[in-house]
Amino acid sequence: MPKKRSSAARSAARTAHVTSPALALDTDQQPDVGPAKRQWLWTTLRVAALAAAAATAYIARDSPHVLGLSSRSEDPPKSPSQNIGFMAQVLQKSQGQNICKPEGFVSDTYSDFDSVEALNHRVARPLDKLVHTKFFRTLKVDLYKPCQLWRTEGSCFQRDCIVQPLDASNVPAAWCAETVDQNSFGPFLRPEYTDKDFAIVNDETYGDGLWVDLVENPERFTGYAGAGANAVWMSIYQDNCFGVAPYLQDTAGGWGSQLVNIDGKSMPFVQPPHKRRELAPFLENLAEEDRGVTLPADVPREYRVFYRAVSGLHASVSTHICAEYFNATSEQWEPNLGCFISRIGAFPDRLQNMYFNFVLLTRAIQKMEPYIASYDYTTGVVKDDRAVQRLIPKVLKAVRKAGLVFDDSELFLGFDGHELKAEFKENFRNISRIMDCTGCEKCRLWGKTQTLGLATALKALFSYPDRAFRGRFTSLDFKRNEVVALITTYFQFSRSLDAIEMFRGMYQNIVTDWRASQASQLPDK
């Protein structure tokens, strides 16, 4: 049976037929030759076209790259894609050696990757100390609000899913208020959000909620998995990202086990290769970019910002899970490099979007600097209150020196800017509602807190002009829990960037150990 011509051959045949100089002539301008000669000319040109197509097919069969062509199914690409190359660079970058370091700007920002990591080095320690103070570790969250979007299949009752509440006696009296049953007010219910809010803001001073100590309930692996966990992220991506829905390979809940895929099949952690040159092909094979993972280039910038915020949050959650993964064998919490590669390596755009969210939060804190600097952080715990007075200026100074990292004035312009912003807000608020459907208390706690933190940043950037953060702040409406969520979320992304460097070091150790083992097997001279 004759073989079908390759796509390269068919393309070349079409090209030869269309672009042949003789055929490009206007027939009215050709010299008057006899019918026999004209027929001979046409026959000669057809034979030449077929010969060119045959030659092209022969060359493309053995080496499609000779013609600048490629065939993914027949010959895998020899150079990694941009996203995969970035992931390989991140894992291969060596401290102090500047080897294969990520280069270029974070998409949709004015910051490069090196500057982001450098800024994180300056703010990481003061942020870490800050979130351990009384003001920032204490938060009231409505963890038992029913899911309004779908019927949930139950809750996770494993030990690591449960949130340990804070005794009310440890909460400053100024933050507490008598619980109010809103149902008794009939049509005069206090709204869950205002027009300026990008999330459901549960005011700490009224209504239901549980006071928690965030430090005592860290975000890490909980074992929460299954259909309920998958439904959360699937709904966020598919129903709220303006039609931009990536292929989800891992357990979409983010907090659960990576050992089981969303189709119920076993998916053990991958192990990275020992040789550096094998890392990029390894990640290329692991990735699923051809299944819609990468954000399309023609998506409006506002949609891209929304998607990057969600994707970056997903990546950050996954990174925390892998950084504090419970090893059932040793019964110890420890970093899991295979977990990190399988959760992020298959979705390298999520890794880049973690950097994007760090930049977005940085810009929001820059804009809010006067307000944050003058906020009342008094808790009555003298040691902690003094620590906050010392640490807040350090963070603000480092953030200020970062310069222009993101220009929020470039978004929501034009005749449809107002309508687009309203849609953006409603979709982000819906993520708050989706977090109520998480069957794991601790996952719900951190999902709601970080969604509120990102929403607070978006509120500062797009609901208020710069001048609102100067003077007496009379037009501003930020609740205490929004300030706590903003700084806490900034720290969570700082932790994620630290974890990337930790995993980078772990990979370097694997490569170094492998080289040492190979050298020890060489015969003595």
PAMI-331363 format. One record per residue (C-alpha): residue number from 1; x, y, z negated. Coordinates in pm, 1 decimal. Example, Ala and Ser with C-alpha at 12.3 -4.5 7.8 and 13.67 -1.06 7.14 Angstrom:
<nodes>
(node 1; (1230.0; -450.0; -780.0))
(node 2; (1367.0; -106.0; -714.0))
</nodes>
This chain:
<nodes>
(node 1; (0.0; 0.0; 0.0))
(node 2; (147.6; 339.5; 91.5))
(node 3; (227.6; 561.2; -203.0))
(node 4; (41.7; 887.9; -253.5))
(node 5; (247.3; 1195.6; -199.7))
(node 6; (352.6; 1372.2; -518.4))
(node 7; (207.4; 1710.8; -608.7))
(node 8; (546.8; 1860.4; -519.0))
(node 9; (530.7; 1707.3; -172.1))
(node 10; (174.4; 1825.0; -113.6))
(node 11; (268.6; 2174.0; -230.9))
(node 12; (568.7; 2181.9; 1.3))
(node 13; (357.9; 2063.3; 293.4))
(node 14; (107.6; 2342.1; 230.5))
(node 15; (390.1; 2593.9; 202.0))
(node 16; (552.5; 2479.3; 523.3))
(node 17; (222.4; 2502.1; 706.7))
(node 18; (131.7; 2849.3; 582.7))
(node 19; (464.4; 3025.4; 586.3))
(node 20; (616.3; 2893.5; 908.2))
(node 21; (733.0; 3201.8; 1108.9))
(node 22; (590.5; 3069.5; 1432.4))
(node 23; (249.3; 3008.1; 1280.6))
(node 24; (251.2; 3351.4; 1120.6))
(node 25; (244.9; 3515.0; 1463.6))
(node 26; (-80.3; 3659.1; 1590.0))
(node 27; (-190.6; 3431.0; 1874.9))
(node 28; (-289.0; 3736.1; 2077.0))
(node 29; (72.8; 3853.5; 2073.1))
(node 30; (232.0; 3521.0; 2180.6))
(node 31; (383.8; 3504.7; 2530.9))
(node 32; (160.9; 3360.5; 2799.5))
(node 33; (281.8; 3006.1; 2831.8))
(node 34; (100.1; 2728.5; 3010.0))
(node 35; (-139.7; 2488.1; 2834.4))
(node 36; (113.9; 2203.9; 2850.5))
(node 37; (388.4; 2414.9; 2694.0))
(node 38; (150.4; 2549.4; 2428.0))
(node 39; (46.1; 2194.9; 2334.7))
(node 40; (413.4; 2093.6; 2320.2))
(node 41; (487.6; 2390.0; 2088.1))
(node 42; (206.9; 2296.2; 1847.9))
(node 43; (318.5; 1933.0; 1838.2))
(node 44; (678.2; 2034.1; 1764.1))
(node 45; (571.4; 2259.3; 1475.5))
(node 46; (351.9; 1985.6; 1321.6))
(node 47; (636.4; 1737.5; 1336.7))
(node 48; (867.7; 1991.5; 1172.4))
(node 49; (616.3; 2054.0; 891.3))
(node 50; (577.9; 1682.1; 824.5))
(node 51; (956.2; 1637.6; 821.5))
(node 52; (993.6; 1920.7; 570.0))
(node 53; (725.9; 1766.9; 349.0))
(node 54; (892.0; 1426.2; 363.3))
(node 55; (1230.2; 1573.1; 272.3))
(node 56; (1076.3; 1765.1; -16.4))
(node 57; (904.6; 1453.2; -147.5))
(node 58; (1229.2; 1254.9; -130.6))
(node 59; (1423.1; 1518.7; -325.2))
(node 60; (1144.3; 1574.9; -578.0))
(node 61; (1118.8; 1200.1; -638.3))
(node 62; (1471.1; 1178.0; -774.0))
(node 63; (1520.2; 1522.8; -918.0))
(node 64; (1221.4; 1756.1; -931.1))
(node 65; (1430.0; 2013.7; -1114.2))
(node 66; (1640.8; 2061.7; -799.3))
(node 67; (1349.2; 2252.2; -650.3))
(node 68; (1255.6; 2424.6; -973.9))
(node 69; (966.6; 2182.5; -1015.3))
(node 70; (881.3; 1971.1; -1316.0))
(node 71; (658.3; 1676.9; -1389.3))
(node 72; (586.9; 1628.5; -1759.3))
(node 73; (440.6; 1282.2; -1710.0))
(node 74; (723.5; 1151.9; -1490.9))
(node 75; (1024.9; 1329.1; -1633.6))
(node 76; (1012.8; 1485.9; -1982.9))
(node 77; (1146.8; 1843.1; -2000.1))
(node 78; (1511.3; 1864.6; -2091.5))
(node 79; (1478.2; 2190.9; -2280.9))
(node 80; (1229.8; 2240.2; -2566.1))
(node 81; (940.9; 2479.9; -2536.6))
(node 82; (963.1; 2819.0; -2705.8))
(node 83; (764.3; 2708.0; -3012.0))
(node 84; (954.2; 2381.1; -3049.2))
(node 85; (1284.4; 2562.9; -3001.5))
(node 86; (1187.6; 2800.6; -3280.5))
(node 87; (1107.7; 2512.3; -3516.5))
(node 88; (1441.7; 2349.0; -3435.9))
(node 89; (1620.7; 2678.0; -3501.9))
(node 90; (1451.8; 2716.1; -3838.6))
(node 91; (1561.7; 2372.3; -3954.2))
(node 92; (1914.0; 2407.7; -3813.8))
(node 93; (1993.6; 2756.1; -3941.0))
(node 94; (2277.3; 2723.2; -4193.4))
(node 95; (2325.0; 2965.9; -4476.0))
(node 96; (2626.0; 3188.2; -4418.5))
(node 97; (2702.8; 3043.8; -4075.8))
(node 98; (2430.0; 3199.6; -3859.6))
(node 99; (2398.5; 2880.8; -3656.7))
(node 100; (2089.3; 2857.1; -3434.5))
(node 101; (1902.0; 3113.0; -3639.8))
(node 102; (1554.9; 3226.4; -3532.4))
(node 103; (1582.1; 3535.5; -3319.6))
(node 104; (1344.2; 3793.6; -3180.6))
(node 105; (1036.4; 3963.3; -3317.6))
(node 106; (744.8; 3807.1; -3498.6))
(node 107; (456.7; 3818.0; -3249.3))
(node 108; (225.5; 4121.3; -3276.5))
(node 109; (457.9; 4297.3; -3524.2))
(node 110; (764.9; 4522.4; -3528.0))
(node 111; (965.4; 4284.2; -3748.3))
(node 112; (1219.6; 4023.4; -3650.1))
(node 113; (1254.8; 3692.4; -3830.6))
(node 114; (1586.8; 3779.0; -3990.5))
(node 115; (1447.7; 4100.9; -4138.6))
(node 116; (1150.1; 3913.2; -4281.5))
(node 117; (1375.6; 3659.9; -4454.5))
(node 118; (1603.0; 3938.6; -4579.8))
(node 119; (1305.1; 4126.5; -4727.1))
(node 120; (1184.4; 3809.3; -4892.9))
(node 121; (1522.5; 3768.7; -5061.2))
(node 122; (1474.2; 4113.7; -5217.4))
(node 123; (1115.6; 4069.2; -5337.8))
(node 124; (1106.2; 3699.5; -5429.1))
(node 125; (1250.1; 3726.6; -5781.9))
(node 126; (1052.9; 4032.8; -5897.6))
(node 127; (734.7; 3881.9; -5750.2))
(node 128; (801.0; 3554.1; -5931.2))
(node 129; (836.4; 3736.0; -6262.1))
(node 130; (538.3; 3958.5; -6186.7))
(node 131; (290.9; 3674.6; -6129.3))
(node 132; (393.6; 3523.2; -6462.9))
(node 133; (272.3; 3830.1; -6653.7))
(node 134; (-65.0; 3839.8; -6826.3))
(node 135; (-225.0; 4078.6; -6577.5))
(node 136; (-143.8; 3881.2; -6263.1))
(node 137; (-180.1; 3526.5; -6389.4))
(node 138; (-532.5; 3583.4; -6524.4))
(node 139; (-820.0; 3572.8; -6276.4))
(node 140; (-1193.0; 3509.8; -6279.8))
(node 141; (-1316.1; 3289.1; -5994.6))
(node 142; (-1661.2; 3150.7; -5917.5))
(node 143; (-1557.5; 2788.3; -5868.1))
(node 144; (-1904.9; 2639.6; -5887.5))
(node 145; (-2084.3; 2840.3; -5624.7))
(node 146; (-2280.8; 2594.0; -5408.1))
(node 147; (-2185.9; 2535.0; -5045.8))
(node 148; (-2438.6; 2709.9; -4823.4))
(node 149; (-2309.6; 2581.9; -4488.8))
(node 150; (-2339.4; 2204.4; -4500.2))
(node 151; (-2417.0; 1920.7; -4735.0))
(node 152; (-2105.2; 1828.3; -4924.6))
(node 153; (-2021.9; 1467.2; -5002.2))
(node 154; (-1915.2; 1521.2; -5362.5))
(node 155; (-1617.6; 1648.1; -5555.5))
(node 156; (-1267.8; 1525.1; -5621.1))
(node 157; (-1235.2; 1411.7; -5981.7))
(node 158; (-869.0; 1316.2; -5970.1))
(node 159; (-656.9; 1471.9; -6240.1))
(node 160; (-469.7; 1701.8; -6002.8))
(node 161; (-792.8; 1834.1; -5848.8))
(node 162; (-930.2; 1968.1; -6176.3))
(node 163; (-877.5; 2330.7; -6282.7))
(node 164; (-793.7; 2388.1; -6647.2))
(node 165; (-999.6; 2689.4; -6764.6))
(node 166; (-859.0; 2968.9; -6975.2))
(node 167; (-1000.1; 3016.6; -7322.9))
(node 168; (-1211.3; 3332.5; -7330.7))
(node 169; (-1025.1; 3450.1; -7639.9))
(node 170; (-712.4; 3492.3; -7423.0))
(node 171; (-884.8; 3732.8; -7184.7))
(node 172; (-855.2; 4107.3; -7262.3))
(node 173; (-1188.3; 4243.2; -7380.4))
(node 174; (-1177.8; 4526.6; -7127.4))
(node 175; (-1205.2; 4275.6; -6841.3))
(node 176; (-1498.9; 4088.4; -6987.0))
(node 177; (-1865.2; 4170.1; -6964.6))
(node 178; (-2181.0; 3998.3; -7067.9))
(node 179; (-2291.9; 3746.0; -6805.9))
(node 180; (-2576.7; 3884.0; -6599.5))
(node 181; (-2832.1; 3664.4; -6425.3))
(node 182; (-2882.5; 3843.3; -6095.6))
(node 183; (-3195.6; 3641.2; -6020.6))
(node 184; (-3377.1; 3839.8; -6290.0))
(node 185; (-3335.2; 4158.5; -6084.5))
(node 186; (-3547.4; 4037.0; -5792.4))
(node 187; (-3483.6; 4237.8; -5474.4))
(node 188; (-3229.1; 4461.5; -5648.6))
(node 189; (-2947.0; 4209.0; -5640.6))
(node 190; (-2598.5; 4347.4; -5649.6))
(node 191; (-2442.6; 4275.0; -5306.0))
(node 192; (-2155.8; 4026.6; -5278.3))
(node 193; (-1961.1; 4268.7; -5062.0))
(node 194; (-1964.2; 4621.9; -4925.6))
(node 195; (-1924.8; 4738.8; -4567.5))
(node 196; (-1553.4; 4786.7; -4626.0))
(node 197; (-1489.5; 4434.7; -4758.3))
(node 198; (-1341.9; 4155.1; -4545.7))
(node 199; (-1434.7; 3884.3; -4798.4))
(node 200; (-1687.5; 3793.3; -5063.3))
(node 201; (-1562.7; 3988.4; -5366.0))
(node 202; (-1685.0; 3839.7; -5691.5))
(node 203; (-1663.7; 4122.7; -5941.9))
(node 204; (-1509.7; 4003.1; -6268.7))
(node 205; (-1726.0; 4235.0; -6475.3))
(node 206; (-2056.3; 4058.5; -6407.6))
(node 207; (-2209.5; 3730.9; -6294.9))
(node 208; (-2079.3; 3377.5; -6311.4))
(node 209; (-1719.9; 3270.4; -6291.6))
(node 210; (-1442.0; 3087.1; -6467.4))
(node 211; (-1139.4; 3258.2; -6615.7))
(node 212; (-825.2; 3071.1; -6513.3))
(node 213; (-451.5; 3093.2; -6562.2))
(node 214; (-302.0; 3070.7; -6211.4))
(node 215; (40.5; 2968.0; -6341.9))
(node 216; (-109.9; 2672.9; -6528.2))
(node 217; (-300.0; 2565.3; -6215.0))
(node 218; (-38.2; 2578.9; -5936.5))
(node 219; (-113.2; 2513.6; -5570.3))
(node 220; (36.4; 2176.5; -5477.3))
(node 221; (-53.5; 1824.9; -5363.6))
(node 222; (-381.0; 1704.7; -5517.9))
(node 223; (-464.8; 1390.2; -5322.4))
(node 224; (-784.9; 1553.0; -5193.9))
(node 225; (-862.3; 1413.2; -4846.8))
(node 226; (-1139.9; 1268.7; -4636.5))
(node 227; (-1425.3; 1409.7; -4429.0))
(node 228; (-1497.1; 1692.0; -4674.4))
(node 229; (-1138.3; 1816.3; -4664.2))
(node 230; (-1131.6; 1796.0; -4284.9))
(node 231; (-1458.9; 1984.5; -4248.3))
(node 232; (-1321.6; 2294.5; -4423.8))
(node 233; (-1038.9; 2376.9; -4183.5))
(node 234; (-1221.7; 2240.0; -3880.8))
(node 235; (-1507.0; 2481.2; -3951.2))
(node 236; (-1271.5; 2773.7; -4008.3))
(node 237; (-1093.2; 2720.5; -3677.6))
(node 238; (-1380.5; 2611.9; -3457.2))
(node 239; (-1657.0; 2841.8; -3580.4))
(node 240; (-1477.1; 3156.7; -3692.3))
(node 241; (-1168.4; 3211.1; -3475.5))
(node 242; (-1350.3; 3365.9; -3177.6))
(node 243; (-1333.9; 3047.1; -2974.4))
(node 244; (-963.0; 2987.7; -3036.5))
(node 245; (-965.4; 2634.9; -3179.1))
(node 246; (-636.1; 2442.7; -3199.7))
(node 247; (-611.7; 2067.2; -3191.1))
(node 248; (-595.0; 1944.2; -3551.1))
(node 249; (-379.3; 1636.5; -3589.5))
(node 250; (-323.8; 1627.1; -3963.5))
(node 251; (-572.2; 1609.9; -4249.6))
(node 252; (-721.8; 1948.7; -4190.6))
(node 253; (-800.1; 2008.7; -4554.9))
(node 254; (-436.1; 2098.9; -4608.9))
(node 255; (-432.6; 1991.3; -4974.0))
(node 256; (-473.8; 1618.3; -4910.4))
(node 257; (-272.1; 1318.3; -4805.0))
(node 258; (-85.2; 1319.2; -4477.0))
(node 259; (-77.1; 939.1; -4484.0))
(node 260; (-418.6; 921.3; -4317.5))
(node 261; (-508.5; 1107.6; -3999.0))
(node 262; (-847.7; 1269.9; -3934.0))
(node 263; (-945.6; 965.3; -3728.7))
(node 264; (-890.2; 741.6; -4032.3))
(node 265; (-579.8; 577.6; -3891.6))
(node 266; (-257.1; 547.5; -4084.9))
(node 267; (-10.4; 829.1; -4018.1))
(node 268; (306.0; 785.8; -4225.2))
(node 269; (548.4; 1069.2; -4272.9))
(node 270; (805.9; 1108.5; -4001.3))
(node 271; (1177.2; 1103.0; -4070.9))
(node 272; (1395.1; 1364.2; -3898.0))
(node 273; (1686.0; 1247.9; -3680.5))
(node 274; (2038.7; 1251.9; -3817.8))
(node 275; (2191.0; 1411.1; -3509.4))
(node 276; (2132.8; 1781.0; -3451.5))
(node 277; (2098.9; 1745.6; -3076.2))
(node 278; (1811.8; 1501.5; -3123.5))
(node 279; (1600.4; 1739.2; -3334.8))
(node 280; (1445.0; 1944.0; -3053.5))
(node 281; (1340.6; 1638.0; -2845.0))
(node 282; (1210.1; 1479.0; -3166.6))
(node 283; (989.9; 1780.7; -3239.5))
(node 284; (883.7; 1799.1; -2874.9))
(node 285; (752.2; 1443.6; -2894.0))
(node 286; (580.8; 1515.9; -3226.8))
(node 287; (412.9; 1834.7; -3106.9))
(node 288; (70.3; 1858.4; -2949.9))
(node 289; (104.1; 2186.8; -2763.1))
(node 290; (-50.7; 2040.6; -2450.1))
(node 291; (-371.2; 1983.1; -2646.4))
(node 292; (-447.4; 2346.6; -2716.5))
(node 293; (-229.2; 2423.1; -3018.3))
(node 294; (-59.2; 2733.5; -2883.6))
(node 295; (-263.1; 3054.4; -2883.6))
(node 296; (-355.2; 3156.2; -2526.6))
(node 297; (-169.2; 3464.3; -2404.1))
(node 298; (-479.6; 3648.3; -2279.6))
(node 299; (-661.7; 3660.3; -2615.0))
(node 300; (-730.1; 4020.2; -2733.3))
(node 301; (-486.6; 4139.9; -2996.2))
(node 302; (-754.2; 4170.4; -3266.6))
(node 303; (-847.5; 3805.3; -3211.9))
(node 304; (-481.1; 3708.8; -3227.0))
(node 305; (-439.9; 3886.9; -3560.6))
(node 306; (-740.2; 3699.2; -3698.5))
(node 307; (-613.4; 3364.7; -3572.1))
(node 308; (-259.1; 3424.2; -3696.9))
(node 309; (-390.0; 3513.2; -4043.0))
(node 310; (-590.7; 3188.7; -4063.0))
(node 311; (-318.5; 2975.6; -3906.0))
(node 312; (-52.0; 3127.8; -4132.1))
(node 313; (-263.3; 3056.3; -4439.2))
(node 314; (-308.8; 2694.8; -4326.5))
(node 315; (67.5; 2661.6; -4275.1))
(node 316; (145.8; 2816.6; -4612.0))
(node 317; (-93.1; 2578.2; -4789.7))
(node 318; (65.9; 2281.1; -4613.0))
(node 319; (413.3; 2405.4; -4701.1))
(node 320; (324.5; 2429.5; -5071.8))
(node 321; (184.8; 2076.8; -5062.5))
(node 322; (506.0; 1942.6; -4911.0))
(node 323; (727.5; 2147.2; -5143.5))
(node 324; (551.4; 2004.2; -5449.3))
(node 325; (453.5; 1657.0; -5335.6))
(node 326; (378.9; 1385.4; -5586.6))
(node 327; (602.1; 1083.1; -5537.5))
(node 328; (394.9; 791.3; -5664.7))
(node 329; (703.8; 570.6; -5688.0))
(node 330; (910.4; 798.8; -5908.3))
(node 331; (603.3; 973.8; -6053.7))
(node 332; (781.2; 1304.6; -5998.0))
(node 333; (686.0; 1625.4; -5817.5))
(node 334; (945.5; 1678.4; -5546.5))
(node 335; (990.0; 1829.1; -5197.7))
(node 336; (908.0; 1600.8; -4905.4))
(node 337; (1090.8; 1692.1; -4582.0))
(node 338; (899.0; 1436.8; -4377.4))
(node 339; (572.8; 1590.3; -4495.9))
(node 340; (691.6; 1937.6; -4393.1))
(node 341; (797.3; 1827.1; -4045.3))
(node 342; (480.8; 1627.5; -3977.6))
(node 343; (248.7; 1905.4; -4098.6))
(node 344; (435.3; 2200.0; -3947.4))
(node 345; (654.9; 2035.5; -3683.9))
(node 346; (347.5; 1929.0; -3488.0))
(node 347; (211.4; 2284.0; -3511.2))
(node 348; (513.0; 2517.9; -3486.0))
(node 349; (292.6; 2818.9; -3415.2))
(node 350; (167.0; 2788.5; -3773.1))
(node 351; (522.8; 2830.3; -3894.4))
(node 352; (559.9; 3154.8; -3702.1))
(node 353; (225.3; 3273.7; -3835.8))
(node 354; (350.4; 3236.1; -4193.3))
(node 355; (605.1; 3504.2; -4108.3))
(node 356; (324.7; 3709.1; -3952.5))
(node 357; (115.7; 3698.4; -4271.2))
(node 358; (414.3; 3801.2; -4481.3))
(node 359; (453.7; 4103.5; -4250.5))
(node 360; (80.7; 4181.9; -4264.4))
(node 361; (81.3; 4176.7; -4645.2))
(node 362; (400.0; 4385.2; -4651.6))
(node 363; (237.2; 4656.2; -4441.1))
(node 364; (-73.8; 4658.7; -4663.2))
(node 365; (137.9; 4704.0; -4976.5))
(node 366; (332.8; 4982.4; -4803.2))
(node 367; (8.7; 5163.9; -4730.4))
(node 368; (-127.2; 5106.2; -5081.2))
(node 369; (199.0; 5202.6; -5255.9))
(node 370; (72.8; 5516.0; -5439.4))
(node 371; (-239.7; 5333.4; -5553.9))
(node 372; (-52.2; 5022.6; -5669.7))
(node 373; (212.6; 5234.5; -5845.1))
(node 374; (-48.1; 5424.9; -6050.6))
(node 375; (-279.6; 5131.3; -6127.8))
(node 376; (-350.0; 5054.6; -6494.9))
(node 377; (-196.9; 4713.6; -6570.7))
(node 378; (-247.4; 4728.6; -6947.4))
(node 379; (-331.0; 4395.0; -7112.9))
(node 380; (-232.3; 4456.8; -7473.4))
(node 381; (59.6; 4215.2; -7446.0))
(node 382; (347.4; 4459.6; -7493.2))
(node 383; (617.9; 4240.0; -7341.9))
(node 384; (418.8; 4168.9; -7028.1))
(node 385; (299.8; 4527.7; -6988.3))
(node 386; (658.6; 4653.9; -6999.3))
(node 387; (763.7; 4386.8; -6749.1))
(node 388; (497.2; 4501.6; -6503.8))
(node 389; (611.1; 4864.0; -6539.8))
(node 390; (962.2; 4752.7; -6451.2))
(node 391; (882.6; 4504.8; -6173.2))
(node 392; (615.6; 4688.6; -5971.1))
(node 393; (856.2; 4970.5; -5871.6))
(node 394; (1116.3; 4712.7; -5762.2))
(node 395; (871.6; 4541.5; -5528.1))
(node 396; (740.6; 4871.4; -5391.9))
(node 397; (1092.8; 5003.1; -5329.7))
(node 398; (1195.4; 4693.0; -5135.1))
(node 399; (874.2; 4700.8; -4931.3))
(node 400; (913.6; 5073.6; -4856.9))
(node 401; (1268.8; 5024.8; -4728.2))
(node 402; (1147.6; 4765.6; -4479.3))
(node 403; (1025.3; 5048.4; -4256.4))
(node 404; (762.7; 5004.6; -3985.0))
(node 405; (676.9; 4635.0; -3980.4))
(node 406; (324.2; 4643.5; -3837.3))
(node 407; (115.6; 4925.7; -3688.9))
(node 408; (-246.1; 4888.2; -3794.6))
(node 409; (-344.5; 5203.2; -3603.6))
(node 410; (-309.7; 5011.9; -3276.0))
(node 411; (-608.7; 4786.2; -3342.6))
(node 412; (-985.8; 4832.8; -3310.9))
(node 413; (-957.8; 5115.8; -3061.3))
(node 414; (-1177.1; 5193.5; -2762.3))
(node 415; (-1550.9; 5206.6; -2716.1))
(node 416; (-1606.3; 4861.1; -2865.9))
(node 417; (-1364.1; 4899.4; -3158.3))
(node 418; (-1633.1; 4950.7; -3421.3))
(node 419; (-1837.1; 4651.1; -3305.3))
(node 420; (-1526.3; 4433.2; -3286.4))
(node 421; (-1425.5; 4530.0; -3640.3))
(node 422; (-1771.1; 4442.6; -3772.5))
(node 423; (-1749.0; 4099.0; -3610.3))
(node 424; (-1395.9; 4053.8; -3747.7))
(node 425; (-1518.4; 4132.1; -4100.2))
(node 426; (-1816.3; 3899.1; -4084.2))
(node 427; (-1605.8; 3609.3; -3959.5))
(node 428; (-1350.1; 3660.1; -4235.2))
(node 429; (-1624.7; 3682.0; -4496.8))
(node 430; (-1751.9; 3351.3; -4366.0))
(node 431; (-1417.2; 3193.0; -4456.1))
(node 432; (-1491.3; 3289.9; -4817.2))
(node 433; (-1818.0; 3096.8; -4788.6))
(node 434; (-1644.6; 2796.8; -4633.4))
(node 435; (-1404.6; 2779.4; -4928.6))
(node 436; (-1709.5; 2715.9; -5150.3))
(node 437; (-1748.8; 2386.9; -4963.4))
(node 438; (-1411.4; 2250.6; -5074.2))
(node 439; (-1466.3; 1946.4; -5295.0))
(node 440; (-1146.2; 1996.3; -5493.8))
(node 441; (-1153.4; 2257.7; -5771.9))
(node 442; (-786.1; 2349.4; -5749.7))
(node 443; (-801.5; 2367.4; -5369.9))
(node 444; (-1109.6; 2588.8; -5397.6))
(node 445; (-930.8; 2810.2; -5650.3))
(node 446; (-632.9; 2873.2; -5423.9))
(node 447; (-834.8; 2885.1; -5105.0))
(node 448; (-1063.0; 3155.5; -5244.1))
(node 449; (-776.8; 3347.1; -5408.6))
(node 450; (-557.5; 3362.2; -5099.1))
(node 451; (-850.4; 3436.6; -4869.5))
(node 452; (-934.1; 3728.8; -5099.5))
(node 453; (-568.4; 3835.7; -5097.0))
(node 454; (-552.9; 3847.1; -4716.7))
(node 455; (-894.3; 4015.2; -4704.4))
(node 456; (-771.2; 4283.1; -4946.0))
(node 457; (-477.1; 4350.4; -4714.8))
(node 458; (-711.6; 4376.2; -4414.4))
(node 459; (-942.7; 4606.3; -4613.7))
(node 460; (-653.6; 4839.8; -4695.4))
(node 461; (-532.5; 4841.9; -4335.1))
(node 462; (-859.3; 4875.2; -4145.8))
(node 463; (-1122.2; 5016.3; -4384.5))
(node 464; (-930.7; 5320.0; -4512.2))
(node 465; (-713.3; 5585.8; -4347.6))
(node 466; (-365.1; 5654.1; -4485.4))
(node 467; (-482.1; 5973.9; -4655.6))
(node 468; (-722.4; 5773.8; -4877.2))
(node 469; (-420.6; 5634.5; -5065.7))
(node 470; (-294.8; 5980.5; -5155.4))
(node 471; (-429.3; 6213.5; -5420.4))
(node 472; (-688.7; 6091.0; -5670.1))
(node 473; (-807.3; 5779.4; -5475.9))
(node 474; (-1171.8; 5880.8; -5520.6))
(node 475; (-1282.8; 5710.3; -5199.6))
(node 476; (-1115.4; 5375.7; -5276.9))
(node 477; (-1304.5; 5074.6; -5404.6))
(node 478; (-1071.2; 4792.8; -5507.9))
(node 479; (-1160.8; 4556.4; -5790.7))
(node 480; (-901.7; 4422.2; -6033.9))
(node 481; (-928.5; 4073.4; -5884.7))
(node 482; (-846.0; 4216.3; -5540.8))
(node 483; (-522.9; 4366.9; -5671.6))
(node 484; (-434.1; 4038.8; -5843.4))
(node 485; (-518.3; 3836.9; -5530.5))
(node 486; (-312.1; 4067.3; -5306.5))
(node 487; (7.0; 4038.9; -5512.9))
(node 488; (-48.7; 3668.0; -5580.5))
(node 489; (-97.3; 3593.2; -5211.2))
(node 490; (214.6; 3793.4; -5126.2))
(node 491; (403.6; 3575.7; -5371.8))
(node 492; (252.7; 3257.9; -5224.7))
(node 493; (387.8; 3348.3; -4880.1))
(node 494; (719.6; 3441.0; -5037.1))
(node 495; (724.8; 3089.6; -5185.1))
(node 496; (657.0; 2947.5; -4840.1))
(node 497; (952.4; 3129.8; -4686.8))
(node 498; (1171.5; 3008.8; -4974.8))
(node 499; (1048.5; 2655.9; -4908.3))
(node 500; (1147.2; 2683.5; -4542.9))
(node 501; (1503.8; 2758.9; -4652.0))
(node 502; (1490.2; 2468.5; -4898.5))
(node 503; (1377.4; 2225.7; -4628.6))
(node 504; (1645.2; 2365.9; -4399.7))
(node 505; (1904.0; 2279.3; -4663.9))
(node 506; (1759.0; 1930.3; -4704.6))
(node 507; (1790.3; 1870.8; -4332.0))
(node 508; (2147.8; 1998.9; -4333.4))
(node 509; (2226.4; 1748.4; -4607.6))
(node 510; (2085.8; 1463.7; -4398.1))
(node 511; (2306.2; 1562.9; -4105.7))
(node 512; (2612.9; 1603.4; -4329.3))
(node 513; (2559.4; 1267.0; -4500.6))
(node 514; (2513.9; 1094.2; -4166.7))
(node 515; (2837.3; 1242.8; -4031.7))
(node 516; (3021.7; 1137.0; -4346.3))
(node 517; (2887.8; 782.1; -4316.2))
(node 518; (2995.7; 764.2; -3953.4))
(node 519; (3341.7; 893.4; -4036.4))
(node 520; (3384.5; 634.8; -4313.3))
(node 521; (3318.9; 355.1; -4065.0))
(node 522; (3601.2; 459.7; -3832.5))
(node 523; (3905.8; 228.6; -3842.7))
(node 524; (4215.4; 362.9; -4014.6))
(node 525; (4488.1; 473.7; -3779.8))
</nodes>
